[in-house]
Amino acid sequence: MSTARTAGPAVAGPGRRTSPARRLGLGVAVAALLAFTLFPVYWMLSSAFDPKAGHRGSSVLPSGFTLDHFRYVLDTGDFSRYLLNSLVVGLGTVLLSGLLALFAAVAVARFQFRMRSKVLVMILVVQMVPMEALVIPLFLQMRDLKMLNSLLGLTIVYLAFSLPFAIWTLRGFVAAVPKEVEEAAYLDGCGWWRMFRSVLLPLVAPGLVATSIFAFIVAWNEFVFAFVFMQDDGKYTAAVGLHAFFGQYSTDWGAVMAGSTLITLPVLIFFVLVQRRLAGGLAAGAIR
């Protein structure tokens, strides 16, 4: 007896050509997505350089080009001081979180101690707590420690929120380094500190860059804690200083958009410079 076979639907191979209508639909969808994503950026830049973008805002097409809004923000609005405060807090958060997270990641990845697994679970739990839920407890704690209205106190707060992600990410990089590499360094006469500096640190450097970028963005863009903890106008960060251009009855949109552009540029430039290392570091941490 012969066995009858029924032909199923043909499976399209990877080399199948896309129809023109499908390509047109995908192109329109991508263009719409890009327009939806980039239009706020265009509106910000248009209003920042538009001479008529005052309290009424800018039109879709700018009426001209001017730098008066930037001069007003930097000179009259004292925005340069706010940018400097944000830079100090951001770099302090990056340096402290990178140093502490690296040593903590080595501890949880290499050393065996009691409640090791519970420590890792608590690191994940801390990441799940919303930042807004901790405003009042941290305010009371900073008040008792006499660290309100202090850039150092604000840096410590941002450090607390950056460490869980940094430790968990760097732990994967440290655990991916074979122990045989460290043992070979010990056999060559290296002490622990020499092995850490010459062998382990270069191998986990991509993860350190990725976590540093995360810590910098958190410290640079955060508003709530800086607004609540800082009581002196001269110690405001850039995100809080931008709030000063919003009036009770009217808003100077030209100044707001100019300040927003100044806040965006450092993060954008920083990300463009390190995007390859960031993508490579995150991918390496996932693959290893």
LOKOL-996108 format. One record per residue (C-alpha): residue number from 1; chain; z, x, y. Coordinates in Angstrom, 3 decimals, decimal comma. Example, Ala and Ser with C-alpha at 12.3 -4.5 7.8 and 13.67 -1.06 7.14 Angstrom:
<pts>
@num: 1 | chaine: A | z: 7,800 | x: 12,300 | y: -4,500 .
@num: 2 | chaine: A | z: 7,140 | x: 13,670 | y: -1,060 .
</pts>
This chain:
<pts>
@num: 1 | chaine: A | z: 0,000 | x: 0,000 | y: 0,000 .
@num: 2 | chaine: A | z: -0,737 | x: 1,255 | y: 3,484 .
@num: 3 | chaine: A | z: 1,908 | x: 1,110 | y: 6,103 .
@num: 4 | chaine: A | z: 0,802 | x: -0,616 | y: 9,293 .
@num: 5 | chaine: A | z: 1,609 | x: 1,147 | y: 12,539 .
@num: 6 | chaine: A | z: 1,912 | x: -0,532 | y: 15,857 .
@num: 7 | chaine: A | z: 0,917 | x: 1,434 | y: 18,879 .
@num: 8 | chaine: A | z: 3,607 | x: 1,444 | y: 21,540 .
@num: 9 | chaine: A | z: 3,064 | x: 1,843 | y: 25,231 .
@num: 10 | chaine: A | z: 1,787 | x: 5,234 | y: 26,200 .
@num: 11 | chaine: A | z: 4,378 | x: 7,462 | y: 27,796 .
@num: 12 | chaine: A | z: 3,197 | x: 9,027 | y: 30,960 .
@num: 13 | chaine: A | z: 3,298 | x: 12,786 | y: 30,866 .
@num: 14 | chaine: A | z: 4,486 | x: 15,061 | y: 33,640 .
@num: 15 | chaine: A | z: 0,890 | x: 15,695 | y: 34,698 .
@num: 16 | chaine: A | z: 0,079 | x: 12,063 | y: 35,482 .
@num: 17 | chaine: A | z: -1,370 | x: 11,696 | y: 38,947 .
@num: 18 | chaine: A | z: 0,319 | x: 9,339 | y: 41,363 .
@num: 19 | chaine: A | z: -1,825 | x: 6,559 | y: 42,748 .
@num: 20 | chaine: A | z: -2,695 | x: 6,630 | y: 46,469 .
@num: 21 | chaine: A | z: -0,731 | x: 3,431 | y: 47,096 .
@num: 22 | chaine: A | z: 2,360 | x: 4,936 | y: 45,489 .
@num: 23 | chaine: A | z: 2,021 | x: 8,130 | y: 47,500 .
@num: 24 | chaine: A | z: 1,625 | x: 6,089 | y: 50,679 .
@num: 25 | chaine: A | z: 4,732 | x: 4,063 | y: 49,870 .
@num: 26 | chaine: A | z: 6,784 | x: 7,200 | y: 49,173 .
@num: 27 | chaine: A | z: 5,548 | x: 8,769 | y: 52,406 .
@num: 28 | chaine: A | z: 6,500 | x: 5,715 | y: 54,445 .
@num: 29 | chaine: A | z: 9,937 | x: 5,590 | y: 52,789 .
@num: 30 | chaine: A | z: 10,575 | x: 9,280 | y: 53,492 .
@num: 31 | chaine: A | z: 9,385 | x: 8,914 | y: 57,090 .
@num: 32 | chaine: A | z: 11,663 | x: 5,900 | y: 57,611 .
@num: 33 | chaine: A | z: 14,618 | x: 7,775 | y: 56,139 .
@num: 34 | chaine: A | z: 13,973 | x: 10,794 | y: 58,359 .
@num: 35 | chaine: A | z: 13,621 | x: 8,593 | y: 61,439 .
@num: 36 | chaine: A | z: 16,861 | x: 6,786 | y: 60,617 .
@num: 37 | chaine: A | z: 18,667 | x: 10,098 | y: 60,089 .
@num: 38 | chaine: A | z: 17,266 | x: 12,074 | y: 63,008 .
@num: 39 | chaine: A | z: 17,172 | x: 9,361 | y: 65,681 .
@num: 40 | chaine: A | z: 20,889 | x: 9,786 | y: 66,632 .
@num: 41 | chaine: A | z: 20,271 | x: 13,512 | y: 67,059 .
@num: 42 | chaine: A | z: 17,216 | x: 12,817 | y: 69,209 .
@num: 43 | chaine: A | z: 19,173 | x: 10,317 | y: 71,302 .
@num: 44 | chaine: A | z: 21,981 | x: 12,832 | y: 71,802 .
@num: 45 | chaine: A | z: 19,616 | x: 15,581 | y: 72,969 .
@num: 46 | chaine: A | z: 17,572 | x: 13,173 | y: 75,083 .
@num: 47 | chaine: A | z: 20,649 | x: 11,890 | y: 76,908 .
@num: 48 | chaine: A | z: 22,078 | x: 15,405 | y: 77,314 .
@num: 49 | chaine: A | z: 18,975 | x: 16,652 | y: 79,189 .
@num: 50 | chaine: A | z: 17,962 | x: 13,400 | y: 80,928 .
@num: 51 | chaine: A | z: 18,826 | x: 13,488 | y: 84,674 .
@num: 52 | chaine: A | z: 19,206 | x: 9,693 | y: 84,755 .
@num: 53 | chaine: A | z: 21,515 | x: 9,490 | y: 81,733 .
@num: 54 | chaine: A | z: 24,656 | x: 8,647 | y: 83,644 .
@num: 55 | chaine: A | z: 26,908 | x: 5,683 | y: 83,062 .
@num: 56 | chaine: A | z: 24,054 | x: 3,554 | y: 81,763 .
@num: 57 | chaine: A | z: 22,863 | x: 5,969 | y: 79,124 .
@num: 58 | chaine: A | z: 19,364 | x: 7,268 | y: 78,475 .
@num: 59 | chaine: A | z: 16,200 | x: 5,394 | y: 77,622 .
@num: 60 | chaine: A | z: 14,171 | x: 6,133 | y: 74,510 .
@num: 61 | chaine: A | z: 11,871 | x: 8,397 | y: 76,520 .
@num: 62 | chaine: A | z: 13,721 | x: 10,765 | y: 78,895 .
@num: 63 | chaine: A | z: 12,757 | x: 10,638 | y: 82,559 .
@num: 64 | chaine: A | z: 12,955 | x: 14,404 | y: 83,055 .
@num: 65 | chaine: A | z: 14,833 | x: 17,577 | y: 82,231 .
@num: 66 | chaine: A | z: 18,078 | x: 18,868 | y: 83,726 .
@num: 67 | chaine: A | z: 21,045 | x: 21,055 | y: 82,864 .
@num: 68 | chaine: A | z: 23,408 | x: 19,341 | y: 85,292 .
@num: 69 | chaine: A | z: 25,280 | x: 17,542 | y: 82,525 .
@num: 70 | chaine: A | z: 26,043 | x: 20,844 | y: 80,797 .
@num: 71 | chaine: A | z: 27,156 | x: 22,428 | y: 84,075 .
@num: 72 | chaine: A | z: 29,458 | x: 19,506 | y: 84,764 .
@num: 73 | chaine: A | z: 30,939 | x: 19,609 | y: 81,263 .
@num: 74 | chaine: A | z: 31,550 | x: 23,367 | y: 81,284 .
@num: 75 | chaine: A | z: 32,720 | x: 23,716 | y: 84,895 .
@num: 76 | chaine: A | z: 34,339 | x: 20,475 | y: 86,011 .
@num: 77 | chaine: A | z: 35,265 | x: 19,227 | y: 82,550 .
@num: 78 | chaine: A | z: 36,706 | x: 22,619 | y: 81,498 .
@num: 79 | chaine: A | z: 34,951 | x: 22,212 | y: 78,153 .
@num: 80 | chaine: A | z: 34,632 | x: 25,955 | y: 77,611 .
@num: 81 | chaine: A | z: 38,399 | x: 26,165 | y: 77,123 .
@num: 82 | chaine: A | z: 38,268 | x: 23,368 | y: 74,571 .
@num: 83 | chaine: A | z: 35,527 | x: 25,178 | y: 72,673 .
@num: 84 | chaine: A | z: 37,596 | x: 28,366 | y: 72,692 .
@num: 85 | chaine: A | z: 40,626 | x: 26,488 | y: 71,323 .
@num: 86 | chaine: A | z: 38,503 | x: 25,008 | y: 68,548 .
@num: 87 | chaine: A | z: 37,124 | x: 28,441 | y: 67,741 .
@num: 88 | chaine: A | z: 40,621 | x: 29,953 | y: 67,510 .
@num: 89 | chaine: A | z: 41,879 | x: 27,145 | y: 65,286 .
@num: 90 | chaine: A | z: 38,740 | x: 27,164 | y: 63,132 .
@num: 91 | chaine: A | z: 38,681 | x: 30,907 | y: 62,525 .
@num: 92 | chaine: A | z: 42,432 | x: 30,950 | y: 61,879 .
@num: 93 | chaine: A | z: 42,037 | x: 28,198 | y: 59,295 .
@num: 94 | chaine: A | z: 39,143 | x: 30,020 | y: 57,627 .
@num: 95 | chaine: A | z: 40,972 | x: 33,347 | y: 57,367 .
@num: 96 | chaine: A | z: 44,279 | x: 31,919 | y: 56,138 .
@num: 97 | chaine: A | z: 42,741 | x: 29,451 | y: 53,696 .
@num: 98 | chaine: A | z: 40,414 | x: 32,082 | y: 52,248 .
@num: 99 | chaine: A | z: 43,225 | x: 34,585 | y: 51,710 .
@num: 100 | chaine: A | z: 45,791 | x: 32,161 | y: 50,286 .
@num: 101 | chaine: A | z: 43,296 | x: 30,210 | y: 48,190 .
@num: 102 | chaine: A | z: 41,889 | x: 33,363 | y: 46,611 .
@num: 103 | chaine: A | z: 45,277 | x: 34,625 | y: 45,449 .
@num: 104 | chaine: A | z: 46,285 | x: 31,130 | y: 44,296 .
@num: 105 | chaine: A | z: 43,026 | x: 30,765 | y: 42,367 .
@num: 106 | chaine: A | z: 43,615 | x: 34,091 | y: 40,617 .
@num: 107 | chaine: A | z: 47,126 | x: 32,947 | y: 39,701 .
@num: 108 | chaine: A | z: 46,103 | x: 29,615 | y: 38,159 .
@num: 109 | chaine: A | z: 43,015 | x: 31,051 | y: 36,447 .
@num: 110 | chaine: A | z: 44,417 | x: 34,271 | y: 34,995 .
@num: 111 | chaine: A | z: 48,196 | x: 33,949 | y: 34,639 .
@num: 112 | chaine: A | z: 50,050 | x: 31,778 | y: 32,169 .
@num: 113 | chaine: A | z: 53,170 | x: 30,086 | y: 33,492 .
@num: 114 | chaine: A | z: 55,114 | x: 26,902 | y: 32,998 .
@num: 115 | chaine: A | z: 53,682 | x: 23,691 | y: 34,494 .
@num: 116 | chaine: A | z: 50,352 | x: 25,415 | y: 35,063 .
@num: 117 | chaine: A | z: 48,350 | x: 22,307 | y: 34,171 .
@num: 118 | chaine: A | z: 50,620 | x: 20,137 | y: 36,341 .
@num: 119 | chaine: A | z: 49,950 | x: 22,390 | y: 39,304 .
@num: 120 | chaine: A | z: 46,207 | x: 21,894 | y: 38,854 .
@num: 121 | chaine: A | z: 46,642 | x: 18,129 | y: 38,641 .
@num: 122 | chaine: A | z: 48,752 | x: 18,117 | y: 41,799 .
@num: 123 | chaine: A | z: 46,008 | x: 20,030 | y: 43,613 .
@num: 124 | chaine: A | z: 43,584 | x: 17,227 | y: 42,773 .
@num: 125 | chaine: A | z: 46,101 | x: 14,550 | y: 43,758 .
@num: 126 | chaine: A | z: 46,597 | x: 16,121 | y: 47,185 .
@num: 127 | chaine: A | z: 42,844 | x: 15,907 | y: 47,801 .
@num: 128 | chaine: A | z: 42,952 | x: 12,147 | y: 47,189 .
@num: 129 | chaine: A | z: 45,515 | x: 11,443 | y: 49,922 .
@num: 130 | chaine: A | z: 43,844 | x: 10,203 | y: 53,150 .
@num: 131 | chaine: A | z: 44,514 | x: 12,428 | y: 56,141 .
@num: 132 | chaine: A | z: 45,412 | x: 9,454 | y: 58,336 .
@num: 133 | chaine: A | z: 48,286 | x: 8,504 | y: 56,010 .
@num: 134 | chaine: A | z: 50,010 | x: 11,812 | y: 56,777 .
@num: 135 | chaine: A | z: 49,852 | x: 11,720 | y: 60,581 .
@num: 136 | chaine: A | z: 53,401 | x: 10,405 | y: 61,109 .
@num: 137 | chaine: A | z: 55,132 | x: 12,564 | y: 58,424 .
@num: 138 | chaine: A | z: 53,408 | x: 15,706 | y: 59,672 .
@num: 139 | chaine: A | z: 54,160 | x: 14,820 | y: 63,285 .
@num: 140 | chaine: A | z: 57,878 | x: 14,531 | y: 62,494 .
@num: 141 | chaine: A | z: 57,797 | x: 17,771 | y: 60,519 .
@num: 142 | chaine: A | z: 56,002 | x: 19,668 | y: 63,263 .
@num: 143 | chaine: A | z: 58,455 | x: 18,254 | y: 65,794 .
@num: 144 | chaine: A | z: 61,422 | x: 19,504 | y: 63,774 .
@num: 145 | chaine: A | z: 59,786 | x: 22,917 | y: 63,456 .
@num: 146 | chaine: A | z: 59,126 | x: 23,068 | y: 67,234 .
@num: 147 | chaine: A | z: 55,397 | x: 23,479 | y: 66,588 .
@num: 148 | chaine: A | z: 54,006 | x: 20,503 | y: 68,466 .
@num: 149 | chaine: A | z: 51,529 | x: 21,317 | y: 71,220 .
@num: 150 | chaine: A | z: 50,791 | x: 24,606 | y: 69,466 .
@num: 151 | chaine: A | z: 47,478 | x: 25,935 | y: 68,197 .
@num: 152 | chaine: A | z: 49,361 | x: 27,695 | y: 65,404 .
@num: 153 | chaine: A | z: 50,924 | x: 24,425 | y: 64,274 .
@num: 154 | chaine: A | z: 47,536 | x: 22,711 | y: 64,310 .
@num: 155 | chaine: A | z: 46,072 | x: 25,580 | y: 62,290 .
@num: 156 | chaine: A | z: 48,813 | x: 25,190 | y: 59,684 .
@num: 157 | chaine: A | z: 48,053 | x: 21,465 | y: 59,384 .
@num: 158 | chaine: A | z: 44,342 | x: 22,127 | y: 58,840 .
@num: 159 | chaine: A | z: 45,262 | x: 24,854 | y: 56,386 .
@num: 160 | chaine: A | z: 47,221 | x: 22,348 | y: 54,312 .
@num: 161 | chaine: A | z: 44,155 | x: 20,105 | y: 54,021 .
@num: 162 | chaine: A | z: 41,723 | x: 22,942 | y: 53,308 .
@num: 163 | chaine: A | z: 43,718 | x: 24,710 | y: 50,596 .
@num: 164 | chaine: A | z: 43,396 | x: 22,163 | y: 47,732 .
@num: 165 | chaine: A | z: 39,585 | x: 22,180 | y: 47,824 .
@num: 166 | chaine: A | z: 39,483 | x: 25,952 | y: 48,291 .
@num: 167 | chaine: A | z: 41,872 | x: 26,653 | y: 45,404 .
@num: 168 | chaine: A | z: 40,098 | x: 24,308 | y: 43,014 .
@num: 169 | chaine: A | z: 36,664 | x: 25,708 | y: 43,875 .
@num: 170 | chaine: A | z: 37,673 | x: 29,373 | y: 43,719 .
@num: 171 | chaine: A | z: 39,479 | x: 28,796 | y: 40,438 .
@num: 172 | chaine: A | z: 36,097 | x: 28,081 | y: 38,828 .
@num: 173 | chaine: A | z: 34,656 | x: 31,322 | y: 40,151 .
@num: 174 | chaine: A | z: 37,619 | x: 33,402 | y: 39,015 .
@num: 175 | chaine: A | z: 37,658 | x: 31,785 | y: 35,557 .
@num: 176 | chaine: A | z: 33,917 | x: 32,497 | y: 35,196 .
@num: 177 | chaine: A | z: 34,480 | x: 36,244 | y: 35,488 .
@num: 178 | chaine: A | z: 34,895 | x: 37,628 | y: 31,923 .
@num: 179 | chaine: A | z: 38,251 | x: 39,213 | y: 31,256 .
@num: 180 | chaine: A | z: 36,436 | x: 42,103 | y: 29,600 .
@num: 181 | chaine: A | z: 35,165 | x: 43,158 | y: 33,033 .
@num: 182 | chaine: A | z: 38,717 | x: 43,447 | y: 34,309 .
@num: 183 | chaine: A | z: 39,844 | x: 45,229 | y: 31,158 .
@num: 184 | chaine: A | z: 37,005 | x: 47,749 | y: 31,530 .
@num: 185 | chaine: A | z: 38,189 | x: 48,464 | y: 35,052 .
@num: 186 | chaine: A | z: 41,725 | x: 49,045 | y: 33,785 .
@num: 187 | chaine: A | z: 40,405 | x: 51,439 | y: 31,137 .
@num: 188 | chaine: A | z: 38,608 | x: 53,388 | y: 33,867 .
@num: 189 | chaine: A | z: 41,951 | x: 53,952 | y: 35,567 .
@num: 190 | chaine: A | z: 41,955 | x: 51,187 | y: 38,166 .
@num: 191 | chaine: A | z: 45,182 | x: 49,507 | y: 39,119 .
@num: 192 | chaine: A | z: 45,348 | x: 45,747 | y: 39,663 .
@num: 193 | chaine: A | z: 44,764 | x: 45,966 | y: 43,396 .
@num: 194 | chaine: A | z: 41,802 | x: 48,345 | y: 42,966 .
@num: 195 | chaine: A | z: 40,319 | x: 46,080 | y: 40,286 .
@num: 196 | chaine: A | z: 40,802 | x: 43,047 | y: 42,520 .
@num: 197 | chaine: A | z: 39,175 | x: 44,688 | y: 45,532 .
@num: 198 | chaine: A | z: 36,288 | x: 46,456 | y: 43,787 .
@num: 199 | chaine: A | z: 35,507 | x: 44,175 | y: 40,828 .
@num: 200 | chaine: A | z: 36,843 | x: 40,645 | y: 41,174 .
@num: 201 | chaine: A | z: 36,382 | x: 40,092 | y: 44,913 .
@num: 202 | chaine: A | z: 32,609 | x: 40,856 | y: 44,995 .
@num: 203 | chaine: A | z: 32,043 | x: 38,490 | y: 42,070 .
@num: 204 | chaine: A | z: 33,843 | x: 35,539 | y: 43,670 .
@num: 205 | chaine: A | z: 32,498 | x: 36,199 | y: 47,182 .
@num: 206 | chaine: A | z: 29,913 | x: 33,337 | y: 47,040 .
@num: 207 | chaine: A | z: 32,682 | x: 30,841 | y: 46,300 .
@num: 208 | chaine: A | z: 34,770 | x: 32,309 | y: 49,106 .
@num: 209 | chaine: A | z: 31,901 | x: 31,748 | y: 51,534 .
@num: 210 | chaine: A | z: 31,483 | x: 28,133 | y: 50,399 .
@num: 211 | chaine: A | z: 35,175 | x: 27,328 | y: 50,823 .
@num: 212 | chaine: A | z: 35,276 | x: 29,091 | y: 54,194 .
@num: 213 | chaine: A | z: 32,458 | x: 26,890 | y: 55,486 .
@num: 214 | chaine: A | z: 34,323 | x: 23,779 | y: 54,336 .
@num: 215 | chaine: A | z: 37,524 | x: 24,928 | y: 56,060 .
@num: 216 | chaine: A | z: 35,682 | x: 25,711 | y: 59,294 .
@num: 217 | chaine: A | z: 33,964 | x: 22,312 | y: 59,415 .
@num: 218 | chaine: A | z: 37,254 | x: 20,505 | y: 58,751 .
@num: 219 | chaine: A | z: 39,030 | x: 22,366 | y: 61,549 .
@num: 220 | chaine: A | z: 36,133 | x: 22,137 | y: 64,000 .
@num: 221 | chaine: A | z: 35,414 | x: 18,416 | y: 63,684 .
@num: 222 | chaine: A | z: 38,920 | x: 16,984 | y: 63,196 .
@num: 223 | chaine: A | z: 40,148 | x: 14,653 | y: 65,949 .
@num: 224 | chaine: A | z: 43,218 | x: 12,626 | y: 64,931 .
@num: 225 | chaine: A | z: 45,743 | x: 15,418 | y: 64,390 .
@num: 226 | chaine: A | z: 44,533 | x: 17,384 | y: 67,425 .
@num: 227 | chaine: A | z: 44,832 | x: 14,261 | y: 69,574 .
@num: 228 | chaine: A | z: 48,343 | x: 13,410 | y: 68,335 .
@num: 229 | chaine: A | z: 49,851 | x: 16,917 | y: 68,207 .
@num: 230 | chaine: A | z: 48,397 | x: 18,390 | y: 71,400 .
@num: 231 | chaine: A | z: 50,175 | x: 17,212 | y: 74,571 .
@num: 232 | chaine: A | z: 48,895 | x: 19,824 | y: 77,007 .
@num: 233 | chaine: A | z: 45,342 | x: 19,325 | y: 78,297 .
@num: 234 | chaine: A | z: 44,745 | x: 23,056 | y: 78,213 .
@num: 235 | chaine: A | z: 45,311 | x: 23,157 | y: 74,449 .
@num: 236 | chaine: A | z: 42,918 | x: 20,371 | y: 73,482 .
@num: 237 | chaine: A | z: 40,228 | x: 21,154 | y: 70,963 .
@num: 238 | chaine: A | z: 36,593 | x: 20,318 | y: 71,631 .
@num: 239 | chaine: A | z: 36,737 | x: 17,025 | y: 69,721 .
@num: 240 | chaine: A | z: 39,694 | x: 15,842 | y: 71,834 .
@num: 241 | chaine: A | z: 38,251 | x: 17,230 | y: 75,060 .
@num: 242 | chaine: A | z: 35,131 | x: 15,151 | y: 74,531 .
@num: 243 | chaine: A | z: 37,308 | x: 12,035 | y: 74,618 .
@num: 244 | chaine: A | z: 38,166 | x: 12,750 | y: 78,266 .
@num: 245 | chaine: A | z: 34,647 | x: 11,758 | y: 79,356 .
@num: 246 | chaine: A | z: 35,148 | x: 8,198 | y: 78,110 .
@num: 247 | chaine: A | z: 36,515 | x: 6,166 | y: 81,012 .
@num: 248 | chaine: A | z: 38,430 | x: 2,907 | y: 80,916 .
@num: 249 | chaine: A | z: 35,703 | x: 0,907 | y: 82,600 .
@num: 250 | chaine: A | z: 32,656 | x: 3,163 | y: 82,316 .
@num: 251 | chaine: A | z: 31,473 | x: 6,185 | y: 80,376 .
@num: 252 | chaine: A | z: 29,471 | x: 9,160 | y: 81,605 .
@num: 253 | chaine: A | z: 27,010 | x: 9,256 | y: 78,724 .
@num: 254 | chaine: A | z: 25,197 | x: 12,291 | y: 80,047 .
@num: 255 | chaine: A | z: 28,412 | x: 14,329 | y: 79,931 .
@num: 256 | chaine: A | z: 29,388 | x: 12,868 | y: 76,550 .
@num: 257 | chaine: A | z: 26,049 | x: 13,781 | y: 75,000 .
@num: 258 | chaine: A | z: 26,091 | x: 17,244 | y: 76,569 .
@num: 259 | chaine: A | z: 29,565 | x: 17,854 | y: 75,142 .
@num: 260 | chaine: A | z: 28,440 | x: 16,508 | y: 71,760 .
@num: 261 | chaine: A | z: 25,518 | x: 18,933 | y: 71,803 .
@num: 262 | chaine: A | z: 27,841 | x: 21,850 | y: 72,554 .
@num: 263 | chaine: A | z: 30,096 | x: 20,796 | y: 69,674 .
@num: 264 | chaine: A | z: 27,192 | x: 20,431 | y: 67,259 .
@num: 265 | chaine: A | z: 25,393 | x: 23,693 | y: 68,000 .
@num: 266 | chaine: A | z: 28,003 | x: 26,171 | y: 66,631 .
@num: 267 | chaine: A | z: 28,326 | x: 24,298 | y: 63,335 .
@num: 268 | chaine: A | z: 24,551 | x: 23,904 | y: 63,049 .
@num: 269 | chaine: A | z: 23,869 | x: 27,573 | y: 63,743 .
@num: 270 | chaine: A | z: 26,633 | x: 28,655 | y: 61,377 .
@num: 271 | chaine: A | z: 25,285 | x: 26,422 | y: 58,614 .
@num: 272 | chaine: A | z: 21,695 | x: 27,611 | y: 59,068 .
@num: 273 | chaine: A | z: 22,787 | x: 31,245 | y: 58,803 .
@num: 274 | chaine: A | z: 24,750 | x: 30,780 | y: 55,572 .
@num: 275 | chaine: A | z: 23,008 | x: 27,823 | y: 53,903 .
@num: 276 | chaine: A | z: 21,424 | x: 29,983 | y: 51,195 .
@num: 277 | chaine: A | z: 24,710 | x: 31,596 | y: 50,321 .
@num: 278 | chaine: A | z: 26,426 | x: 28,207 | y: 50,408 .
@num: 279 | chaine: A | z: 23,926 | x: 26,571 | y: 48,032 .
@num: 280 | chaine: A | z: 23,906 | x: 29,612 | y: 45,758 .
@num: 281 | chaine: A | z: 27,690 | x: 29,772 | y: 45,704 .
@num: 282 | chaine: A | z: 28,159 | x: 26,113 | y: 44,798 .
@num: 283 | chaine: A | z: 25,414 | x: 26,263 | y: 42,170 .
@num: 284 | chaine: A | z: 26,890 | x: 29,422 | y: 40,664 .
@num: 285 | chaine: A | z: 30,296 | x: 27,844 | y: 40,467 .
@num: 286 | chaine: A | z: 28,832 | x: 24,857 | y: 38,608 .
@num: 287 | chaine: A | z: 26,655 | x: 26,890 | y: 36,213 .
@num: 288 | chaine: A | z: 29,078 | x: 29,615 | y: 35,269 .
</pts>
